[in-house]
Amino acid sequence: MQHERPNKPALRIQPTTLWEYPSQHYGSSVQGDARYVGATPSYVIWNLIERYTKPGDLVLDPFCGSGTTLDVAKDTGRLGRGFDLSPYRADIEQADARKLPVDSVSVDLVFMDPPYGDHIDYSDDKNCIGKLSAYDPKYYQAMHRAIREGARVLKPGGTMGIYVCDYFEKKKGFAPVGFQLFGSLAEALRIVDVVSVVRHNKSLDLGNHRKAAEEGNFFLRGFNYLFIAQKPDLKAIAAARPEPKPDLRKRDRRGRIGGR
């Protein structure tokens, strides 16, 4: 049975942890470039920005790709900075996600849609994380550093969203990319929630792919994770903590209550 794509809905904040984006772009305009392999659905970024930032806030994308995050930030009145080892367009700055030229505690929202598959050539740069296999521990070490760097630039109370999918190859088996990155995120920040985003990859509708999955007893990737975490605001937590009440009970010279 073919998976039917729903009609494009009006933009609104998603109230549940199951999201379904019906198209790559929202509205009548285009965010980023649909021709870019692995482009992020702008609907996902829009929901994060609307929930966790306000107009004028700074939004950063260290894996900026075709610039979708920058376009959504502009649409919503936020400031956007995007980085990539191989900038796709002029307003994307060249930098490694593991070492950003950004001041610490200066960013309100960090969004990451990192490379995670072995089937896409993202860059000719030898340092590109996308050149590392999802079956290689070096990939997760590199992403751990990128997540730590994202946490460094976040302001206290700032939010990080990571949009990622697990990976599967018939010869190599299952690579739990999402759970591995979730572990690094949980070490760096406080987890807020986990969202499942239904995928509308064209391969899901191809009969030969579906038949191969049935006959080979494996699963096609039907959803992406969206991990949401925040940097604790220790000052706000301390300010909200009630003052300890003084102990007015009588004590004797030895400090015992009631003179005992």
N, C-alpha and C positions, 0 to 999 in steps of 0.2 A: 504493500500500500504506500502510495506516494505521500510524503509529508507536505501538507499544504501551508503556505506562508500566509499569515493573517494580514489584514489590511493595515496600513500605516496609521497608528493612533495619534491623537494629539499629545503633545509633550505634557507629562505630569509626573510628579514624584511617585515612584514605585512604593506601595505600602507593604509589600510582602518580600520574602527572601527568594522568590522565584520570579525572575524577570525574563521577558521574551521580547527581543527587539526584532521587528519585522523587516527592517531594512538597514543598510549600512549607515544611512544618513537620516536625520530628522528634518521635518519641514520641507520647504521648496528649494532650499539652498544645499550646498555640498560642504561637508567638513572633512578636511584631509583629502585623500585621493583614493577612490575605490579601486583604481588600477594597481595600487601598492599592495604587494602580497603580504597578508597578515595585518591589514589595516584594522584598527580598533573601531567598533561600532560607536558612533558619536553619542548615541542614546545613553550608553552606559556612563560615559564621562559626564554628560549633562546631569544625570541623576546624582552623581557624587558631588559635583560642584554646587548644585542647588541645595543639597542637604547639608554640606559641611563647610561652606564658605559663604561670604557675603560680597557684594560689589566692592571692588577695589582690592580684594585679597590677591595674594600671589599664588599661582598654581604652577607647578613644575612637573615636567615629564622628562626623565632621563633616557628614555627609549622612544624618542618622539616620532620616528618613522616618517609618515607623510604629513605630519603636522596637525592631526585631528584635534589634539588637546588645545593647541594654540587657537584654532578656529572656534572651539566651543568656549574657551575663556573669553575671547573677544565678543562672541554673541551674548554672553551673560554679564559683561561689564567687569570681568576680572582681568588681572595682569597675568600674562602667560610667559613662561620661559621653557623652551624645549631644547634638548641636547641629543646628539647622536654622533657616533663615530664617523658616519658618512651622511652628512646633512642632505636632505632631499630637496630643500628649498632655502632661500636666502635668510629667512627669519629663524632658522634652526641653527643653534650654535654647536660647534664641534667640540665634543668632550666625551670622555669615558664615564660611564655611569658609576664606576668605582672611585672616581676622583673628580668631583664636580667643582668648577670655579664659582662656588656660591658660598656666601657667609653662613656660618652656623646659626641656628635658630632664627631664620629669616623667612621661611616659607610656610604658607597656611595649608596647602594641600599638595602632596606628591602622588602622582598617578603613574603606575608602571604597567606596561603590557610588554613583558620581556620576551626575547626569543627563547623557544624551548623545544623546537623540533629539529630533526636532522635532515629535513627535506627542503629547506629554504636557504638560499645563499643571500644573506642580508647585506654583506659588505665584503670588500676585498681586503679590509684591514685585518692584519694577522691577530690583533688584540680583540677582535669582535667576539663577544660572548656567544653569539649565534653560531660560531664555528665549533663550539664545544658540544659534544653529544649529550643528550639527556640521560644516557647510560654511563656517563663518565663523571666520577666524583668531582672533577675539576670544574664542571659546570655549576654545581651547587656551591662550591667554594667561592666561585666568582660572583654568583648571585647573592650569597651571604654578605659579601663586601658591598655590593650595590645596595642592598637593603639597609645595611648599617650606614652607608653614606646618605641615603634618603632620610633615615632617622636623624642623622646629624644636622641636616639643614632645616628640619621641621621646627617650628615654634612649639613651646609647651601648649598643649591643647590642640595642636595641628593633627591632620589626618593623612594616612597613607592608604591608597587603594591599589591592590595588585590583581590584575586580570590575567588569568593563566589557565591552561588546560593540561590535563595529563597527556601522555603520549604512548602510542602502541605501534610496534612493528611485529609482524608475524614471526620473523626469524629470531628477534631479540626479546619479544614479550612486552610486558607492561612496565612503563616507567612512571612512578607516582610523583610527577613533577609538582603537582599542587601541594601534596602533603609535605614534601621536602621544603618547599619555599615557605609554607605555613610555619614550619618549625623555626626557621630563621626570623620570620616576622614576629612570632610570639616571643622570641628572645629579646628583640629590640624594642618592641612597643606593646601596648595593651590592646588585645583583640576586642573589637567592638561587635563584629558579626561576620557571618559567612553567607554569601548570596550565590545561588546557582542561576546562571544565565543560559537559556536555551540557545543552542547554536543553529544557525541556518546555513551551514556549509553545503554547497551544491552536491558534494560527494554523498551526503546522506540520502539524496533523492535518486542516486544512480542505482539502477537495478543490479548491475554486476557487483557493485560494492556491497550492497545489502545481501546478495546471494552468497558472496564470499564470506561475509561475517557469519551468516547462518550455517554454512557448510563447514567453515573452519572453527566454529564455536568460539568466536571472539566478538568484542563489541566495538562499534563505531563510536567515536566521541560525540556524545549528544549534548554536552553542556560545558561551559567554562565556570571556573570558580571566580568569584570576586571577593577577595579577602579585604576586610576593612579594619584598620587599627588606628589608635591614637597615641600620641606622645603625652604621658602624664603631665599635668600642670600642677607641680608640687606646691606652688604658692597658693593656688586656688583651693587645693585640697586642705592645706593648713588653715586657710582663712575660714573654710566651711566647718572645720572641726570645732565642736563646742569647747568652751573653756572649762577646765576641770574645776569642780566645785570644792571649796575648802572644807576640810574635815573639822567640824566644830565640836566634836565630842571631847569631853574632858579627859585628860591624861595625867598620870602621876609623874613624879620626877624621873622615873625610868622609861617614860613614854608609853606605859600601858594604859589601855582604855579603861575607864571606870575605877582606876586606883587598884586594880588587882595585880 
